[in-house]
């Protein structure tokens, strides 16, 4: 670290603490995934130091996406990596390993990325994986115009922020998944109710067992090539109409 | 699908329908299925075998997903398994 540079990192503990406190205070259900990502990205440069831009790469079933970035430059450099298929952000996300790269040095592994980053004035990039256990979520990416390789204090701050962000992100994804499952189960119960009514009608009409009533419904589904729920709904509606006629 | 083990029939149909195991279980519950998600997983893996009523509900859940895809009830019901 050069003389005077330590001042640049003097505020990291407080900035990082503030960001971690905000992340911890987030209540799942009241904020969505984008709000969490935005908080992490927008606070990363000040919380980590030496970073002039930040972005988050999300890993989505084999593809990559930058959902939030603090500048167009960062977003564009990310996009170059996704287009070429390699770069530190992708490597960090895929390998679950940190990449701290000085662009002043040759980067033969990622020529497209290096050229795009240097063209936009960046000298260094620090990509820290976002992961919980074996679950890979993506990477937190910091770009610097002032330093090549990020110093240990910034690397440590990025690691703390990325770890906390990973936990919150994983919880947010789990919460969203549970919400979708809850909605699907609610629909399933409504469908089950209709089918139960139809089975009851058939049991009374045909003096049969519940399994035999289901068998009648599924044969109707097979005969008409309609979903069983639709067959059941038709039967329930027809039964209600006949009772109204009576 | 002849000569295939029953579990293989269910699992192959699930994959053909591009349904997740959870998605199949929800569709099965919607039709009146009473087994747990874990047990349905065992049925698909072949480590447990459904009785006739539960097989038919699972088969119907899969067959419903094929309605509209010009695939008319490709998954056999329990009373059709013996003829395969």
Interface residues (C-beta under 8 A of the other chain):
Chain A: X181 X184 X185 X187 X188 X189 X191 X192 X195 X196 X199 X211 X214 X215 X218 X221 X222 X225 X226 X227 X228 X229
Chain B: X22 X23 X26 X27 X29 X30 X31 X32 X52 X53 X56 X57 X60 X63 X64 X67 X72 X73 X77
